[in-house]
Amino acid sequence: DWFFIGGDDLFVMPHNLKTYLASLVYKDGTDPVTKEYFVGRRFNAGGNDYFNSGGAGYTLSRATLRRFLENMDDATHCAAHRQTSMEDVMIANCLRHLGIHFTDTRDAKGRERFHPFAPGTHLHWKPPGPGQPRDWYEEYNREWGILQGKDCCAPDSVSFHYVKKASMVRHMHALLNFCDLNK
C-alpha cells in the first residue's frame, strides 16, 4: 500500500515508519490504496517550491504512486525521463501539478520524524551566528522553524540521513537488543 524511497546512507526505523503510516490511515479513516499521501520531510526552497527531502526519504501511498505513473510522461510537469540529481524536487513538482501536496509529519509538539541529517547533527545544530549568512537548512525551514537540541527529533522518528555503515550497525544492534518495542 506504500512506496518508500531513500538512499543507501539513510537509516530507517521500519517499525516507526509502519506505525506512523498506520496512524495517518486511522486518523483520516482512509485507505492508502485510494487516498493520496506524500509523506516525508517537507522543505520550502522559496515561494510555492515545496518538496519532501529525498535525503530524509519519503513515502507515496499506492494512490499517489498510481497518479504519478499515469502522468509521468507529461514532459512539462512530471518529466520522469529527465535526468536530474534532484528527483525529490521533480516528484514534488509533478505531484503539486496533480493537486497532491505533502503531509506535515511533525508530532504534536512540532518535532520532526524524517531527518535530512544524522542524529548528532540534528541534536547539536545551531543557526548561524549574528552577521553570518543563513544556511540552506535554515532557509528551507523558515516557514515553520527548526526546533533545537533534544526537541529536534520526535521519539518515534522514522529516518536519519548521512548515517555511515558503522553507525547503522550500532543503531541496529541497539534497536534489536536494547529497545523494548512493546512498551
N, C-alpha and C positions, 0 to 999 in steps of 0.2 A: 503493500500500500504506500510505501515511501521510497524515495531515491535519495541517497546521501552522497555528496561528493566532497572529497578532501584529499590533500596531498600526503606524501609518504612521511612528512615531518609533522603530521597532525596527530596529537594524542587525543583519542576519543574514548569516552566512557559510555559504552553501549547501553548499560543499564539506565544511566541518566537520560540518554537520548530517547530510549524507548519509553521511559516513564513520562518525560516531558511531552513527547508527541501524543501519548495516550491522554495526558491532561488536557491538551488542546481539543481533542476529539470529544472528551467528556464535557468540557466547559461549553463548547459550541453545539453539542448534541448533533454532530455531523459525522460524515464518513469521508476519509481522505480519498476514497475512490471517486466521490462526486464533488467534494469541497476543495477549492483551490487554496493551497497553502504554499508560501515561500518563506521558509524558516531559517534563520541564521543570525549573524551579527551585522546589523544594519549600519551603514555608513552614509554620509551625505557629502559628496565631493563638490557641492555647490548647487544652488537652485533646486531643480527637481531631479537632480542626478543622484538618486538613492540606489544603493545596491547592497547585497549581502556579501561580506568578505569571503572570497574564495579561500584565503589562508585559514580562516576560522572554520571553514566547512559550512555547507548549507544543505538544506533538505527541501525537496519538492514532493508534494503529495502526488499520488497517481493522477489525479485530475489535472494538476498543473503540468506534469510531465506530458500528459496526453495533449494538452493545448499547445505546449511548446512544440512537440513533434508535428502536430498538424500545421504549424505556422513557421517552422524553422527555415523554410526555403524563401520566406519573404525577405528579399535582399535589402530592402530599405530599413526594416525594423529588427529583423532577427539575424539574418546573415550567418547562419550556422556553419557555413563552409568557409567563412573568412578566417584567416589565420591571425590570432591575437594572443598575447600573453595575459590579456585582461578578460578572460572568459566570464568572470563574475559580473563585470560591468555589462558585457554583451548580453548575458542571460537576463539581467535585471532590465535592460532597455527593452528587450523583446517582451518580457512579462508585463512591464508597465504599459506597453502598447496594447497588450491584450486585456488590460484592466486588472491585472493581478499584482498586488502590492505586498511588500514584506510584512511579516508578523513581528511585532515587538516581542522579543524573547526575554526581556528582563523579568526578574521576580518582583514580588510585591514591594520590596524595599529598593527597587531600582538597580539591583546588582545584575551584572551580565552573566549569561550562560555560555555563550560562544565567544572564544577569545582569540584575537589575532596574534598574541604573543605567548611566550612561555609563562608558567605561573609566577616565577620570581620577578619577571619583568613587570607584570601587572601589579604585583604586590608593592613593588618599590617605585613605580612610575610617578614622576613629578612633572608638572608643566614647566616649560622653560621659564627661567627667571626674568625679572624686570629688564627691559631693554633688549631681550633676546627675541628672535622671531619665533612665532608659533610654529610648532611642528605639524606634520601632516595628520598625525593621530589626533591631536587636539582640534585641528581644523575640521576633520571628518566627523567629529563628535560634538561640535559646538552647539548643535541644536538641542541636545539632551544632556550634555556634560559628561564628565568622567568621574566616577567615584574612586577614591584613592585608598591605599592601604588595605586593611582587611575587608573593607566594603567593596572592593573592586569586583569580587567574584562571588556568584551565588554558590551556596553549599552544594547545589545539585547541578553544577557546571557540566557542560556537555563536552567541550573541546578546548584544547590549547594548541596553538601553532608554534612552530620553531622549536619543537622538542626533539632533542637528539636521541639516537638509538639507546645509548646507555641510560639516559634519564627515563625513556619509555620503559625499559626493563625494570628499573627501580620502582616506577609508579605502578606498573602492572603487578609486580611482586607485592607491593604494599596493599593494593586493592584486593588481590586474591587471597592474601594471607593474614591481613591485619584489620580489614574493614568488615564489619558485620552489616550486610545489606538488609538484614531483616529487622533492624532497629528503627 
